[in-house]
Amino acid sequence: MGVGGLKIAVVGGGVSGLAKAYREKKKGNNVTLFEASSCIGGKIATIYSSGYELDLGPVTISETPSLAQLIDEMKLEVIEASPLSSIRYIYSKGRLHNVSRIATGSLLSTGGKLSMLKAMFAGKEPREETVCSYATRRFGTQAYQRLFNPMMNGIYAGNAELLGARSVIKKRTPRKIISLKGGIAALTKSLAAKLGDSIKTNTAINNLRDLDQFDLIHLATPAFVTSNLIKDLDPQLASALNSIRYSNVTQIYCEVVPGEKKFDGFGFLVPSEERMSLLGAVCISNILPSKAPDGNMLFVLFCGGDRPYDFTSAASDAVAEFNFILQPAFKKVLHIQEWNNAIPQFYVGHERIVDRLKSFDRRISFGGNYVTGVAVGDCV
């Protein structure tokens, strides 16, 4: 290994790259992180407007053991979500339905509920299949349209007719919903501070030959960037990486005051069958009251994503749809954030691409949300 440990290059300054670089530096290795832009943190940022704290990108984080350890080492203060975070709704056929009351509630018809009983007797399907195929086969068409489809909208802003069930439907223990004092960006800022001058911003790596002097290379870049970096080493794998689609999402923060309909939950999701611009909304002031001035309500709306039909999304339409659904006393839009290439889409066959990355080259490793999962806790 030599004096000073291994020389390690990390390419990409999002939360995945920052966490990897921090841990390697902690081991005593000589780490350099390269970020093409002038900013560190990727799609995580925290801004302030009219007394509100607005998290751009992820608006809450689900705690995992690796994330909890990082937060502890960064000495950050955790803010736990209120009990209202357990109350989730889906908007369907003109009303909001409480998801926790599937068996007795109004989201599914009697026939839809009976169809869900099929899951008790459905066998395993050996072939790879889409979320649409999996959910329809096991739980029925209505359960797919009104439950699984909006869940995929909420997590991936994706088309459930293309997303692979094996990649996106996984059994896992419940995770605690949290935020951080100073916003979610407190995590990326703290990691960057620990790395100090190990970070080289405005430094694009266009060819892996530029990193020949390093013992190990970790690529924490989006799939399409990684594709370009490895195309000379493995054109076939590079082509597979370049085929990974990313959905575009618009994030709209709105200040409202309570209107005709009181909202008592985390948020709501909208199925594709409603043909709305709105994917869903989260009531930040319900679950994280400290992010809003006393007595005021803060919602963040999401629109865009991939749909199983031709569709053009508009932020103005999403705001109008939100007002129609909740009838709030709308005050103003605080911030609109458009994210291009926001969320990787795990289509059927995605797991095979990730498996190929694991056996690519002993000197080169891969990270980022298209490898480990789209949640912050999975990325670190």
N, C-alpha and C positions, 0 to 999 in steps of 0.2 A: 504493500500500500504506500509506503514511503512516508516521509515527514509531512504532516499537515493533512493526512488522509487522502481520499480519492478526489480527483478533479471532476466535478459533476456539473453539467449544463442542464438547466431547466428552461424550456422554451414555452412561454405563455404565462402571463401575469394575472390570470383569474384566480379564484379561490383554490382551485386544484393545484395549479403551479406553485402558488404561494405556500400552501400547506406542505407540498412535497419538498420544496426548497428549504423551508424552515426545519423540517425533520432531518433532512440530510445534513444541514449545518449543525444541528444539535448533536449529531453523531460524531462531529469533528471533521467532516468532509469540507473540502474547499468548493463552495457552490457559487455559481453565477446564474442568475435568472435573467433571461432576455425577453423583453416585451416590446412589440413592434410599435405600439402607440405611446402617447405621453402619459397615459393614466394606468394605474394599477387597480385591480379589483374586478376586471371584466364587466359583467352585467350586474354587479352589486354596487349600489351607491345609496347614500342617504342625503336628502336635501331638506330644507326648511322653508315653509311658506305660510304666512298669516298665522304663525303660532303653532302650526302642525308639523310633525315630524313625518316625512314621507320616505319610505323605503322603495327604491327603484329596483326592479328585478324581483327577487323573492320578497314577499311581504311578511312572511313568518318563516321560522325554520323548525324542522322536526329534529329533536335531539337524538343523536346516536352516540355510542360510547366514544368513538374517535373524535366527534365534534365536541362532546362534553370535556374530553381531555384537553383539546386545544383551547377551549374557552377558559378552562381553569389555568392553563399555563400562561395565557395572555392576561390573566387577572381581570377578566371582564365581568360585569355584573349582569346576571341573567334576569330577564323579566318573564315570568310565567304567564301564559294566556289565561284569561278568566274562564270559569266553568261554562260560559256561553259558547266557548269554542267547540263544545261537543254537539251543539245543535246545528244541523246542516239541513238545507232545503234544496229542492229541485223545483224549478218552475215548469209546469206542464199544463196544457189545456186551460190556461187562464187563471191559474192559482198556484200558490206555493204549497209544497207538500213536505212534511217533516220526514227525512230519510230514515230516522230511527224507528219510525212506526210503519215499516213496510207491511208487516203482517196485518195490521188493523187499520192503517191509514188509507188515503184516497189516491196515492200515486198510481197503484196498479188496480185494474179491475179484478173482479172475482176470478175470471178466467186467467188473467195474468198471474195472480197469486197461485192458482192451482198449477199453472205451467212451471212455476219455480220449484214445485215439489219434485219435478223430474230430476233435479240435481242429485237427489238422494239415490237415484237408481242409474244415472248416466255413467257409462263406462269411460275409461280414459281413451282419448283419441290419439293414436300413435303418430299421426302426421302433424306437421306444423300447421297452425291455422291462425286466422285473424281473430281479433277480439270479437268482432261481429259474429263470425262463425261459431266461436267457442261459447259466447254468451247465449246466442240464439239456440244452439243445440242443447245446451244444458238447462237454461232457465226460461226460454221462450222469447218470442219476438218483442213483446211489450217490455219485458224486463231489460232486454238489450237497449231498446230505443229510449226508455225513460230512466234507466239506472246506469248501465255500463257506458253508454254513449256519452252522457254528460260528465261522468267521472273522467273519461279520457279527454274530454274537452278541458276539464279543470286542471288536469295534471300535465298533459302534453300539448294542449291546443291542437290535437291531432285527429286524423281521420281513422276511426275505429274499424273501418272496412279494410284498412291496410296495416294497422299496428299489429305486431305479432303477440299473441296471447302469452307465449312462454316468456317473452322479454318484459312485459308490462304488468302481468297479473301474477303477483308473488305473495305467498303467505309470509307475514312478518309480524313480530310483536308490536303492539301499539306504541307509538312514539309520543313523547311529551312535546307540545307545541310551545315554542318560546320565541322571545326576541332578546335584544341586547340593549343595555343603556347606551345611548348615543347612536342607536340604529344598528342595523345588520352590518353596515359598512365598518363598524368598530372592529369587527373581526379581521377584515382584509387590511385595514389601516394598521392594526397591531402587528399582524404578520409582516407587513412591509417594513414597519419600524424595527422589528427584530432582525430583518435581513439587511437593513441599512444599505451600504454601498455595494452589496452583492447584487443589487438590482440594476440592470441596465435598460432604461426606457429608451424609446425612439430607436430601438435597435432590432431591425427585422432580420430574421435568419431565413435566407432564401434557399440555402443548400446545406445539407449536412456536412459537406466537406469543410464548411466554415468552422465546424466544431471538432476537427480532427485532433486537436490538442487535448480534448477531454477524455477521461477514462470511461465515463458513462453519460448517456444522454436521456433525458426524460422529456417527452413531447406532450405537453398539456395544452395543446392547441385544438381548435375545432377540427372536425373530421376532414373538411375540405382543405384546410391548411396543411394538416398532417399528410394528406394525400399527395400534395405537391412536394413535400419534403422527402418522401420515400419512393417517389415514382421511378427513380433510377435504380433503386435496390430491388423493388418488387412491383412491377407495373400492374400486375393482376390485383394485388391487395390494394394498391393505390386507387385503382378504378373502383373497387368495392367501397372504399372509404368515401370517394367522391360521390358515390350514389346515395349516401345517407342524406336524406332531406331534412331541412330545418324549417320549422314553421315561423311565421312572422306574427308578432303579438303587439297590440297597442294597450298601454296601461293608462288609465284615466283616474286621477284622484279628484274627488268631489266633496265639497263641504255642503252639508244639508242640516236642516233642523227637523225634528220629528214631525211627520205628516199624519195623514189619516190612518195609515196602517203602521202600527208599532212593529219594529223588527227586533227579534230577541235572540238571534243566532250568530254563528260565524259568518255565514254568507249563503249564497244560492248559486246553483249551476243551471244552465239552459241546454236542453237537448237539441241536437241538430234538426230534429223534425219540426221545431218551432220556427226555423228559418230566420233567426234573428242575427243581427250583428254582434249582440252581446253574448259572450261565452259564459259570463258569470260575474258575481260581485262579492266582495268581502267587506264586512263592516269592521273596520280597524278599531273604531272607538268602542265597540262592544267587547272585543277580545283583548285589546291593549289600550286601555283608557288613557294612559300617560302620554300617548302620541297625539292627543287632541286636547284643546283648551276645554276647561270644565263646561259641561252642558252642551257642547257642540258634537255633531256626529260627522264622522269621516268614513267615507266609502272609497274603495278602489274598484274600478270596473275593468274588465278585460274584454277585448274584442279582437277579431281577426282569426288566426289559426287556419288549419286545413279542414275543409268540409268535403263530404262525399257528393258534392254537386257544385256547379259553377256558382261562384259567389264573390261579391265585392263588399268588403266590410268598411264601415265608416264610423269614426268616433262619435260624430253628431247623432247618428242613428242609435248607437249604443246608449248614449245619455238619454235620448228620448224613450227608448225601451225600458231603461231602468226607472225613469219617472213614471211610466205607465204601470209597471209591476208593483212598485212600492208606494207610489203617490206621496213622495216626501216633499217637504217644503225646500225645494232646491235653491241653493244660494249661488254657488259658482263653481266652475272648474278650477282647481288649484294648479294642476300640472298634467300635461299629456306627454307620455314617453312612448315613442315608437321604437320597437326592437326588431331589427332585421336579423334573420338567422338566430332566432331566440332559443328554440328548443329542438333538440335532435329527435327525429322520429324513428322509433324502433320498429321497423317493418319486419314482416316475416323473413327470417334468415339473418337477423341482426346478431344473434348469439354466435353464429358461425364466423362472422367477421371479427367479433371480440376474441373468440378462441384463436383465430389466426394471429392476432396481435400478440398473444401471450407467448407464441413460439417463434416470433419474428427474428429477433437478433438479441443475443445475450447482452450486448452493449447498449441497446436501445429499449426503453420502456415507454408505455403510453398511459396517459391519464386524461381526465376531463369528463364532462357529463355524458358524452356518447359512449364512454367505456364503462363507467361505474354506476351511472344513474343520474337523473336530473335534479334530485334534491340536494341541497347544500350539504346535508349530513352524509350523503353518499359520496360526494366529491372530495371530501377531506379524509 
